[in-house]
Amino acid sequence: MASWITVTPRLEQGLKIANQIDSSKFRLLISRICQTLQSNVNTKIFNEEEEEKLLISLDLNKDDLVCLLDAVILIYKQAACNIIKPQLMESSLKDTFKTDDDKVQIFINAWVTYGKGIIDHFRQMSIFPIQVKDINWCLNIQAASSTIKKDVRPMALLQLNLTGEEESKVTVEFNKNELIDLYQNLEKIQSQLDAFK
């Protein structure tokens, strides 16, 4: 059993469909999928017009095409997440999924060619949809008030410019102790990140 990918009936069905496709057309399909996964994992591989052409070219119905595409994409995404070697992919496709030898070679050749790029793209992706793009800050000092004459309270304002589906801004206010606590936590995070290098 393949430990790097979960065997599901839908995945098995997708690979059965792959076995029925002409190898030269399958090679082109795999190449296009891998090229897209190298540049953007979350986009749709084919637009509507291209899918219509694929239905005709591969002689498949819509459900079978979706099943095939999902299976191929899942294999490469799981291979990238687990950083598997081509030999392991080959044995899994042959032994677990009973994929035809010519299709296995197409999968392997594409993985050897595009695998590093797909893995590198996955490494650059964040699992969080909203990220900090930029930080603006200012320091406010309230020197005195009408009730207390010599009360000095410094307050730091951090404005986080966020990116995601929409750009937004969040402003956070810290007193001196809160700012020191934030700094110490950031130092801990930095030391943990440095430990991975």
C-alpha positions in Angstrom: 0.0 0.0 0.0 1.2 3.5 -0.9 1.9 5.5 2.3 2.3 8.8 0.5 -1.2 8.8 -1.0 -4.5 7.6 0.2 -6.1 5.0 -2.0 -9.7 6.0 -2.7 -12.3 4.6 -5.2 -12.3 7.9 -7.1 -8.5 7.9 -7.5 -8.6 4.3 -8.7 -11.4 5.3 -11.1 -9.3 8.2 -12.4 -6.3 5.9 -13.1 -8.5 3.4 -14.9 -9.7 6.2 -17.1 -6.0 7.2 -17.7 -5.2 3.6 -18.8 -7.8 4.0 -21.6 -6.3 7.2 -23.1 -3.9 7.2 -26.0 -0.4 7.6 -24.5 0.7 10.5 -26.7 -2.4 12.5 -25.7 -1.9 11.5 -22.1 1.7 12.7 -22.2 0.6 16.1 -23.4 -2.1 16.2 -20.7 0.3 15.4 -17.9 2.8 17.9 -19.2 0.2 20.7 -19.2 -0.9 19.8 -15.7 2.6 19.7 -14.3 3.5 23.0 -16.0 0.5 24.7 -14.3 1.3 23.1 -10.9 4.8 24.6 -11.1 3.3 28.1 -11.4 0.0 28.1 -9.6 -1.4 25.2 -7.6 -4.8 26.8 -6.9 -5.9 27.8 -10.4 -8.0 25.7 -12.7 -5.7 23.8 -15.1 -8.0 24.2 -18.1 -10.6 26.8 -18.9 -14.1 25.8 -20.2 -13.2 26.0 -23.8 -10.1 23.8 -23.3 -12.2 21.3 -21.3 -14.6 21.0 -24.2 -11.8 20.3 -26.6 -10.4 17.7 -24.2 -13.7 16.0 -24.0 -13.7 15.5 -27.8 -10.0 14.7 -28.1 -9.9 12.2 -25.2 -13.4 10.8 -26.0 -14.6 11.2 -22.5 -17.7 12.5 -20.8 -17.6 15.4 -18.4 -17.6 13.3 -15.2 -14.8 11.1 -16.5 -12.7 14.0 -17.5 -13.1 15.7 -14.0 -12.3 12.3 -12.4 -9.1 11.9 -14.5 -7.9 15.5 -13.9 -8.6 15.2 -10.1 -6.7 11.9 -9.9 -3.6 13.3 -11.8 -3.5 16.5 -9.9 -3.9 14.6 -6.6 -1.0 12.3 -7.4 1.3 15.2 -8.1 0.2 17.3 -5.2 0.7 14.4 -2.8 4.0 13.5 -4.4 5.1 17.1 -3.8 3.9 17.3 -0.2 5.7 14.0 0.6 8.7 14.7 -1.7 8.6 11.2 -3.0 11.3 9.6 -5.2 10.4 8.5 -8.7 11.0 4.9 -7.8 8.3 5.0 -5.0 5.9 6.7 -7.4 6.5 4.0 -10.0 6.0 1.1 -7.5 2.9 2.6 -6.1 1.3 3.2 -9.5 2.2 -0.3 -10.7 1.5 -2.3 -7.6 -1.2 -0.4 -5.8 -3.1 1.1 -8.7 -2.3 -1.4 -11.4 -1.5 1.4 -13.9 -0.3 0.4 -17.3 3.5 0.5 -17.8 3.4 3.2 -20.5 1.2 5.5 -18.3 3.5 4.9 -15.3 6.5 6.0 -17.4 4.7 9.1 -18.5 3.9 9.9 -14.8 7.5 9.2 -13.8 9.1 11.2 -16.7 6.9 14.2 -15.9 7.8 13.9 -12.2 11.5 13.8 -12.9 11.1 16.9 -15.3 8.7 19.0 -13.3 8.8 17.6 -9.7 11.4 20.1 -8.4 9.4 23.1 -9.7 6.2 21.8 -8.2 7.9 21.2 -4.8 9.5 24.6 -4.9 6.1 26.2 -5.7 4.5 24.4 -2.7 7.3 25.6 -0.4 6.6 29.2 -1.4 2.8 28.9 -0.7 1.4 29.9 2.6 -1.4 28.0 4.3 -2.9 31.2 5.5 -5.1 33.1 3.0 -4.4 36.5 4.7 -0.8 37.7 5.0 1.0 40.8 6.2 2.3 42.8 3.3 3.7 45.8 5.1 3.8 47.4 8.5 3.6 51.1 9.3 4.2 52.4 12.8 4.2 55.5 15.0 4.9 56.3 18.6 2.4 58.5 20.5 3.3 60.0 23.8 0.6 61.5 26.0 2.6 63.9 28.1 -0.1 65.1 30.4 -3.8 65.3 30.9 -6.2 67.6 32.6 -6.5 65.3 35.6 -2.9 64.1 35.9 -0.1 66.6 35.2 3.0 64.4 34.9 1.6 61.2 33.4 3.8 60.1 30.5 2.3 57.1 28.6 4.0 56.1 25.4 1.8 54.1 23.0 3.0 52.4 19.9 0.6 52.1 16.9 1.3 49.3 14.4 -0.7 49.4 11.2 -0.6 46.0 9.4 -1.4 46.1 5.7 -2.9 42.8 4.8 -3.3 41.0 1.5 -5.7 38.3 0.7 -8.9 38.3 -1.4 -9.1 42.0 -0.5 -6.5 44.3 0.9 -7.2 45.6 4.3 -5.5 47.4 7.2 -5.5 46.5 10.9 -4.2 49.0 13.5 -3.0 47.7 16.8 -2.1 49.7 19.9 0.6 48.6 22.4 1.9 50.1 25.6 5.5 49.5 26.6 5.0 46.2 28.3 2.8 44.8 25.5 5.4 45.9 23.0 8.2 44.1 24.9 6.0 41.0 25.1 5.4 41.1 21.3 9.1 41.6 20.7 10.0 38.6 22.9 7.5 36.4 21.2 8.9 37.4 17.8 12.4 36.6 19.0 11.2 33.1 20.0 9.6 32.6 16.6 12.8 33.7 14.9 15.0 31.4 16.9 12.7 28.4 16.1 12.8 29.3 12.4 16.6 29.6 12.6 16.7 26.1 14.1 15.2 24.7 10.9 18.0 26.0 8.7 
